[in-house]
Amino acid sequence: MTDFLSGIGKSSGPGDMATRKEAVMTAVRNEVALGNAQQLMNSANERCYKACVTKPGTSLSSSEETCLSRCLDRYMEAFNIVRRTYMTRLSKERLEDQASVVM
């Protein structure tokens, strides 16, 4: 971000500003994606821990480890199904919007 801010105040052409704007937008998208991934993992860990570890101790039993592994796998599978369905729906809506603009 420092590199981006260091050029403020200097004269720059429209192409240079467009490049900087795109760089900032990409950085923001990456930060949002990282935050979403962290939130997903925190939610999965919390839910699976509550479901699998009924008596917390100093270490996990093999059955708790198995339960956690399966729970996290199922959680991620469900997330991926929802994500794919959502992305398919968005793509379909975009195509429909583009088709309506052309007509």
Secondary structure as UniProt FT lines:
FT   HELIX           2..6
FT   TURN            7..9
FT   HELIX           14..52
FT   HELIX           62..102
//
